[in-house]
Amino acid sequence: MNFEIERPSEILIKSKIKPSHQRIKIYEYLASHFTHPTADKIFYELKKEMPTLSRSTIYSTLKVFVAAKLIREITIEDNEIRYEFNIQNHGHFKCEKCDTIYDFNINIDDFISDELNGFQINDKNVYFKGICKKCLEFKMGSYR
């Protein structure tokens, strides 16, 4: 079988988004960086190859992508919005040492209580904070 992978421009067109060069690059960045970047991180990374790119283009494009449900915003810390390409329900773990955010599989619907019957749920998130395995191993290794 030969499966054809859709190009970013085709995905944007299907989502009724004009596929400008900047939007395609932002989409490609998110599709290849599962690091839950902030808008500023995306800006700094893409500015290297597109010197005329503006912050406002990043922010407005991310807003358009979120509205089209191509990506989603996650807010683990009150003052920090991050973006992710994986729009399927899953959980997040944020390391308090290295600030890395890890995805993990979880059935979020198992957490919905019968007490919420009749409520409209617009967003489902499960977040954990702590110290990741890598940082714990480094800490343990530094004591030896």
C-alpha positions as CSV (number, residue, x, y, z in Angstrom):
1,M,0.0,0.0,0.0
2,N,1.2,3.5,-0.8
3,F,-0.1,6.1,1.6
4,E,0.2,9.7,0.6
5,I,0.9,12.1,3.4
6,E,-0.8,15.5,3.2
7,R,1.3,18.5,2.8
8,P,1.0,21.3,5.4
9,S,-0.5,23.6,2.7
10,E,-3.2,21.1,2.0
11,I,-4.0,20.7,5.7
12,L,-4.3,24.5,6.1
13,I,-6.5,24.8,3.0
14,K,-8.8,22.1,4.3
15,S,-9.0,24.0,7.6
16,K,-9.9,27.2,5.6
17,I,-6.6,28.8,6.4
18,K,-4.7,30.7,3.7
19,P,-1.3,28.8,3.5
20,S,1.2,31.6,3.6
21,H,4.9,30.8,3.8
22,Q,5.0,31.9,7.5
23,R,2.0,29.8,8.4
24,I,3.4,26.7,6.7
25,K,6.7,27.1,8.5
26,I,5.0,27.5,11.9
27,Y,2.8,24.5,11.2
28,E,5.9,22.4,10.1
29,Y,7.8,23.6,13.3
30,L,4.9,22.4,15.5
31,A,4.5,19.1,13.6
32,S,8.2,18.3,14.1
33,H,8.8,19.7,17.7
34,F,6.8,17.9,20.3
35,T,8.4,20.0,23.1
36,H,5.3,22.1,23.9
37,P,7.0,25.3,22.8
38,T,5.9,28.8,23.9
39,A,5.1,31.4,21.2
40,D,8.5,33.1,22.0
41,K,10.4,29.8,21.5
42,I,8.7,29.3,18.1
43,F,9.5,32.9,17.2
44,Y,13.2,32.7,18.1
45,E,13.7,29.4,16.3
46,L,12.0,30.4,13.1
47,K,13.5,33.9,13.1
48,K,16.8,32.3,12.3
49,E,15.6,31.2,8.9
50,M,13.0,34.0,8.4
51,P,14.6,37.2,9.5
52,T,11.5,39.3,8.6
53,L,9.2,37.2,10.8
54,S,7.3,39.2,13.5
55,R,6.1,38.2,16.9
56,S,2.6,39.3,15.9
57,T,2.6,36.9,13.0
58,I,3.5,34.0,15.4
59,Y,0.8,35.0,17.9
60,S,-1.9,35.5,15.3
61,T,-1.1,32.3,13.5
62,L,-1.2,30.3,16.7
63,K,-4.6,31.8,17.5
64,V,-5.9,30.8,14.0
65,F,-4.5,27.3,14.4
66,V,-6.0,26.8,17.8
67,A,-9.4,28.1,16.6
68,A,-9.2,25.6,13.7
69,K,-8.3,22.8,16.2
70,L,-5.0,22.1,14.4
71,I,-3.1,22.6,17.6
72,R,-4.0,23.3,21.2
73,E,-2.9,25.5,24.0
74,I,-1.8,24.1,27.3
75,T,-1.4,26.2,30.4
76,I,0.3,24.4,33.2
77,E,1.7,27.5,34.8
78,D,-0.5,30.6,35.1
79,N,1.9,32.9,33.2
80,E,2.9,30.5,30.4
81,I,0.9,29.3,27.4
82,R,2.5,26.5,25.4
83,Y,1.4,24.9,22.2
84,E,1.2,21.4,21.1
85,F,0.5,19.5,17.9
86,N,-1.0,16.4,19.6
87,I,-4.6,17.3,20.0
88,Q,-5.7,13.9,21.3
89,N,-6.6,13.7,25.0
90,H,-3.6,12.8,27.1
91,G,-1.9,13.9,30.3
92,H,1.1,16.1,30.9
93,F,3.9,16.0,33.5
94,K,6.1,19.1,34.0
95,C,9.5,18.7,35.6
96,E,10.1,21.4,38.2
97,K,13.8,21.1,37.6
98,C,14.3,21.2,33.9
99,D,10.9,22.6,32.8
100,T,10.4,19.8,30.3
101,I,6.8,18.7,29.7
102,Y,6.2,15.1,29.0
103,D,3.0,13.6,27.4
104,F,1.5,10.4,28.8
105,N,-1.4,8.3,27.8
106,I,-4.4,8.5,30.1
107,N,-8.2,8.1,29.6
108,I,-9.2,11.6,30.7
109,D,-12.9,10.6,30.4
110,D,-12.4,8.3,33.4
111,F,-12.1,11.4,35.5
112,I,-15.4,12.9,34.5
113,S,-17.7,12.6,37.5
114,D,-21.5,12.0,37.2
115,E,-21.8,15.2,39.1
116,L,-20.9,17.0,35.8
117,N,-23.9,15.6,33.9
118,G,-25.5,18.5,32.2
119,F,-22.4,20.6,32.1
120,Q,-20.7,21.6,28.8
121,I,-17.0,20.6,29.0
122,N,-14.9,22.6,26.6
123,D,-11.4,21.4,27.6
124,K,-10.0,18.4,29.4
125,N,-6.6,18.3,31.0
126,V,-4.6,16.3,33.5
127,Y,-1.4,17.8,34.7
128,F,1.2,16.5,37.1
129,K,4.2,18.4,38.4
130,G,7.3,16.9,40.0
131,I,10.8,15.9,39.0
132,C,11.4,13.8,35.9
133,K,13.4,10.6,35.8
134,K,16.3,12.2,34.0
135,C,16.7,14.9,36.7
136,L,16.3,12.3,39.5
137,E,19.0,10.1,37.9
138,F,21.3,13.1,37.6
139,K,20.7,14.1,41.2
140,M,21.4,10.6,42.4
141,G,24.5,10.4,40.3
142,S,25.8,13.6,41.7
143,Y,25.9,12.2,45.2
144,R,28.2,9.4,44.2
